[in-house]
Amino acid sequence: SQTIHQWPATLVQPVGSPLSLECTVEGTSNPNLYWYRQAAGRGLQLLFYSVGIGQISSEVPQNLSASRPQDRQFILSSKKLLLSDSGFYLCAWSPPSSYEQYFGPGTRLTVT
Amino acid sequence: AQKVTQAQTEISVVEKEDVTLDCVYETRDTTYYLFWYKQPPSGELVFLIRRNSFDEQNEISGRYSWNFQKSTSSFNFTITASQVVDSAVYFCAFHRSNYGQNFVFGPGTRLSVLP
């Protein structure tokens, strides 16, 4: 069966520091991968998605970037965090020819 | 542009009551998919159901049922005999078929089931 992992689970970082969140999927090949952000008490905002290695589409311009160095690995990064980057970051995957998305446990990021 | 509305921000019910969560969507597409997700306090979103625009049959899964009505652009979710474990935020979502990966989520409805 397929599983999705995210780490770390929680993170507290000062403003201006770099960020690296990792997401990996097991038990499937060539998944579509997604990064979402959920601000406190708000809905989900799609940040990036990828349909293959090295292929990244950005939905919202910001100081975040994403990379997909391997088929089942998706990384969310920032060179300098802003206070507004605080939130709950969710990684998700979907099968290549399907539309339902399956979510990881999330990373709660607090920028201080 | 596509839009998903969940007018109920928060709902509180007492255990064993039935509760319906509303979802209304806007689109000009004829082919699309609708989804419901549950987000318990732990934070992870759990996939509940997918429905495509050509399938208007209602679906029942245990205590959960979904009513898709294309004529009113609604995809409502009913929990029968609610339980405390049903307490969560529920999201309705929309996807345009064959149109990239643009998944539009509604703002969510927070359901509290009181013992």
Interface residues (C-beta under 8 A of the other chain):
Chain A: N32 Y34 R42 G43 L44 L46 Y49 V51 S57 E59 F88 L90 A92 S94 Y99 E100 Q101 Y102 F103 G104 P105 G106 R108
Chain B: Y33 F35 Y37 S42 G43 E44 L45 V46 F47 R50 F91 H95 S97 G100 Q101 N102 F103 F105 G106 P107 G108
